[in-house]
Amino acid sequence: MYLSNGEDLSIIIDRNGEEKTFDVKPYFNEEEQRYLVGVQPKTVTDPTFLESIKQSCKEIKALVIQTYSAIKSLVTGKGSIQDLGGPVSIVRISGAVAKAGMWNFLNFVAYLSLQLAVLNLLPFPALDGGWTVILLIELISRRKVNDKIVGTLNYIGFSILILLMILVTIKDILFPIKI
């Protein structure tokens, strides 16, 4: 790029084993007095109310997809328990984020709230997602699910959740996430 003197460059990118070639034209940066090639995000300095809502929905969608991808990687064994953080990690990270400023902290609180909402909607006994599955079964079958079955499922689900919380808390204490 430095030696291109503004002439077009061919850049080869490997995407999942497939090579793609792009022709790019470097631009001259006045401040640095050199040619550069790069990607710069589009920023909106004064968004309208509707633009803000649209961008918020995109952010929420991206976070939900990332959360389900992370859960999938943990369930399929591609993820690690080192990727999990529990209450101890949340407190530690909250403190670090709070030191970075109020907006960062509010953003982190919103992120945590979204994570809790997504996890709560998983179709797992003792969570709201589990209750939703039970209600759907009752709606489709037009019969009430036996209370003993619901109670047993919730007892097992709650026990698994408590066990998971204990394991994650122990992991947080013995192997804390580095901030």
Secondary structure, DSSP 8 states (H G I E B T S, - for coil): -TTSTT--EEEEEEETTEEEEEEE--EEETTTTEEE--------SS--HHHHHHHHHHHHHHHHHHHHHHHHHHHTTSS-GGG---HHHHHHHHHHHHHT-HHHHHHHHHHHHHHHHHHHTSS-TTSHHHHHHHHHHHHHHTS---HHHHHHHHHHHHHHHHHHHHHHHHHHHHS----
